Amino acid sequence: MNAISLLFLAAVYLSFHTKTCFCLAPFSQMLVLPLKTQELQSGSFPRSPNKLPFHHNVTLTVSLTVGTPPQNVTMVLDTGSELSWLQCNTTRVNQPTFDSNRSTSYSPINCSSPTCTNRTRDFSLPASCDSKNLCHATLSYADASSAEGNLASDTFNFGGSDIPGVVFGCMDSGFSSNSDEDSKTTGLMGMNRGSLSFVSQMSFPKFSYCISGFDFSGVLLLGEANFTWLTPLNYTPLIQISTPLPYFDRVAYTVQLEGIKVSDKVLPLPKSVYVPDHTGAGQTMVDSGTQFTFLLGPAYNALRNEFLNQTGKFLRVLDDPNFVFQGAMDLCYLVPQNITSLPLLPAVSLMFRDAEMKVSGDRLLYRARGEVRGNDSVYCFTFGNSELLGIEAYVIGNHHQQNMWMEFDLEKSRMGFAQVQCDLAGQRFGVYH
C-alpha cells in the first residue's frame, strides 16, 4: 500500500533563552514553521536502535533550509533519537538529498575533535575515524540494517534566521525508499537528551507539542510555554541512571510507569513489573517517533485480557491467529463498515509517578487499512506486546499523545501532560484550519 501523507498546518514557537551551548550563538525571537504528519510504510524510513519495525508509522515532519546557499530539507521530529541527520547521497533516485558539495558553510568534523571523541559515547556505536581522518558514524536499526556517514556542521535556517554550526550526520549509505510517497523526507531531527541532539545544541530549557486527533492540526513550541490559558499540567519526573546498562537508553525521555487501569480497575500486577531490572530492561520511554504504545509481556497480557473482558459483550473479536497487526498487536475486532462511530470503550489509564495519562475513545482502536472481512473492517487495540518485537522496554507512542499537551522540561528534569483540544490550542497561536 502506498504511504499516505496527512498534511496539517501548525505553529512552531521558538522562544530562545540566553544560555549558550557548545557550538551555537544564542538569539531571541519568535519563528513560525509549518509542521506536517506523514504515514510511512515499513522500510521507507530508517529507525534508530530503539525504534520498532512497524508496517506503518506516523511521523511529525518540519521543513527548513540547510547550507549556503540554502537547500530545502524535510526532517522528522523524533524525541527517541539523538543525532540529527540528512541523506547526503546525491546519486539516489527519487529521494530528497542534501548536497554538501554545494554548501560553502558545510564543514566536516575531524575524528580527533572532542565532538567526535566525547559526544558520541551514547550512540549505539561510538563514532570512529575514516580514511580521510573524518568523524565517521554508523547507525544500526532494529531490523539489523545500518547506515553510515560523516559528522559535520552547517547553517540551519528557521523562518529566515540562520543558525550556524549545527552538528548533524551527513549520511551516504544504508537508506532505502519503497515509493514516491515514502521518499519525501530528507532526514531526522533528533530531540532526545543526548549532547548532540538538536534541543541540546540549541540549549532549550523545554519544548512541548500538541497533536490533534480530530483534524491533524497541532502546535509545537520550542522554549518556554508559560501561558495562562493552558490547562495545568501533571508532572512526572524524568528517570536518569548514570551507570551504563546494556538495555537502558540513558538519553531517552524515561518516566516511571507504576500501574495500568481499565475503567476504574487497576491491573493486578506488582509495581516491580514496571521497574527496569539490573540490565536496564523495562524502562518506559516517551517517543514521538513511534506511533503506538508497546508494553512488556506481563503488562500487555494483563491489559489485553482485561480490555477483552470489558468489551466482550459489545465487540466481536477477530478470530484469526495468523493476523497480528504490525507484528505485536494481536487483539483485533470486526466492526461493520457502515457504522459512523465506535461504541463507548473502557478507558485505559497509564499511571505514572505523580501523574496519569488517560487513553480513551477512538485512540483505543485503530483501523487496519486494507483489511476487510466480508462487510466488516478490522480494528486493532492500540497497545502491543514489545517482546514480540524483541524490544525490552515500554514505549509510549504518539497515537496516545493525541489531544495531550506534552511538555519536556529539561531544566527541571520532568515531563508534564494534560488533556487539551489541540486544534483549539493551535488557534491560540494564530493557526487556523
Beta strands, then each sheet from edge to edge (+ up, - down):
strand 1: 4-6
strand 2: 10-15
strand 3: 35-41
strand 4: 56-66
strand 5: 71-78
strand 6: 85-87
strand 7: 107-108
strand 8: 128-129
strand 9: 135-140
strand 10: 146-158
strand 11: 161-173
strand 12: 187-190
strand 13: 206-211
strand 14: 218-223
strand 15: 234-237
strand 16: 254-255
strand 17: 257-262
strand 18: 265-266
strand 19: 283-286
strand 20: 293-295
strand 21: 316-317
strand 22: 332-336
strand 23: 348-352
strand 24: 355-359
strand 25: 365-373
strand 26: 376-381
strand 27: 383-385
strand 28: 393-396
strand 29: 404-409
strand 30: 414-419
sheet 1: 1+ 3- 4+ 5- 12- 6+ 11+ 10- 7+
sheet 2: 1+ 3- 4+ 5- 12- 6+ 11+ 10- 9+ 8-
sheet 3: 2+ 14+ 13- 29+ 30- 15+
sheet 4: 16+ 19- 28-
sheet 5: 18+ 17- 23+ 24-
sheet 6: 20+ 27+
sheet 7: 21+ 22- 26+ 25-
end
